[in-house]
Amino acid sequence: MSKLFTPLTINEVSFKNRIGMSPMCQYSSEDGVASNWHLVHLGSKAVGGVGFIMTECTAVSPSGRISQGCAGLWDQKHANALKPIVDFQKSYGTVTGIQISHSGRKGSAETALEGGSHLDINDKDSWDTVGPTNTAFDPDGTRLWKTPKALPVKEIKEIQQQFVHSAVLAREVGYDVLEVHCAHGYLLHSFLTPLVNSRDDEYGGDLRGRARFLLETVAMVREVWPEQRVLSVRLSVHDFVEKGLTLEDSIQVGFWLKDLGVDFLDCSGGGAVPEARGAIGNRTAEQPDMAGVIREATGLAVMAVGGITDPHQAENLIESSKADLVLLGREMMRDPHWAFNAAKTLRTETRHVLAEQYGFFVGSS
């Protein structure tokens, strides 16, 4: 039998297969509230047979969004909109996850569909951005990038409470997996990487100091997230830039997270500084192998992501124990029934991959 289609159980959460959809921003929320687009976008992947769906990067506060169109989970209205979407996914046997995040110095931007530049400070829809220091993401670039405020410790504590509040709301919605976003140059990653964090207080300095914001936040979230469910952290496991985070650094952070009760590491890469942009395109394909190195070193379950498109590639990642789950983003958009087509390619049973309404007609044993 295909390893890609074997079940996986972590705590009391059972994944019917090892295929997941990676979180992909949709820029289709209004005041952070999910819409019918999200029901169709996420629901179609559940119908298509994936074992796991991670909802897009979801802000813990209005100023934690990347753009006005980004998803949020800081109010009951957000939870109310997400609940029927989650229930629909679960009705087709899919494990549901949500990634909570703060955009940091990358926030207050146009949507990527509009170009992604920061909104002008005089724009009524803009807001102040924050980071470990007051250095803009790309101060010398041709696009507008705001100068963030260096976060005082008091406001770090406030943002940590926002993560906790979002975790409580996610628990009430019924998500199976909660993921804390510490990648791609957003707030927690910007504190972790030496490419951005030059602070000289307790939230800067060596790796342990730079990881403090992340580790404290995860510990606080762990207190309110049920032990029978799954807690994940997404890391940029390599900065792809000289003097940035290395795989060895991420292994150490992985050990610290494991001690805090984290169940999964979602292994992505890059995004901290503009110089990483070109490197990401060239090195994305390395990320699944990096996930395997972290898995072997830490003993933590890992999600592999990055340029995964071919069923044989995904099968090999599971079979060779480099990953426990494989995540697909753009490829899942190209083919919402990727899981079904992967089962055909790998010559395994397809009858029960798709939802029954489809599988009855096109599946085979």
Steps between C-alpha positions, in 0.01 A plus 500: 500500500614855432663656806351835399155358565569342837335660804688697766392557860648769725350528847129442429505648149489250213601601147349268237802553272826696495391767249432855614427840356749768599367833632460742208387862546179570308455875563125442505405593858321815606612632838661158543170311456494191280260495205332252268825499304669328794225240522550411134880533505549282808196282451602396149828358633308299760276362226818429300628259764786665686563382854582844639419863418682794657299821486693801376720725713249647747575816698468523876408871482398761241857634488633145477359461149720524195229683308141617530392184317668256737326260735466565871404325822486761774122529545202271538372609158805334341437178690134502399591529132764225519288245688280383206807485274680277749192284550470450123863390469465259789189346351723363222756355739757778475712613795472877535775742599546874536820702495499801734740781429612860539638671191747723684688741277346346187148612592288795384547404137295473187392147423742305284234517229543879505881494504576456870659840573449657840208739521598864519508632855229750405270229366197472728523120487866478606631421848828515688730201469727344762812285516798414717669822383401810306654376173266480201477174303661654192607859574692527173241338275294666232174400674372683806590326826404663828736545790370280782502584868739293708273311739541581871470201731157615622361476146668164440298371794182648355556328165564171679159533664350557154645167387344335805161657430510381138592151619197496730273605214654233275434243771136606516461481121618139518829500311703182545839665440623840614814640339707794625658680203873570544611522137525718190616817674186556705520613860615188686749408226636855492583464870657157450734584213829686553445664161235722662530480878787711633342569839715499812226419752359163606326462162822528301862387504571129462266240351327435832434870552372549146276192542354630825199672337414179314558265792303707750214536253489127429508419871205731561305357207575146618323583827168563324528251212357154579766230540296252296522731197814595306725801549730597213755773428596613150868590478713643226754227567765681294525870416682428169718805568852514644506564876133406528333207672650164412361150509703439817331800665158364407585160642580665833179702489319176419633339819382799705156486339478126559567560870203739503266236364498585129390200292587607145749721317386645169829550312508792258783745424615853422310828506688693769670757277477611136821315412322172569252550216723373222643226717154365585422437135824311456487306826132421559556143381753450783242559771348149508846349554566755775177387667642148498820613671301675773274198544796266543682733739210600727262206478215744435239433234548734205304640209701537180418784263669654198460418134321169561295423189557138400331206678818289482694781669239523775497122540878493535498767770267287714659166412852625580382649833594853399149624578183398678280723286564662161345840434411637159400860433489618140474145370186449706354811337580362156336171588256487794477124437877449524457228765270300271736535204796409721322180604452410133865574422618288793260220401318494829128491577316816388141411585506662841745785440250745355176587674243225456294710260798497258679181597192287425518603136872532427685302768621142483603239752 
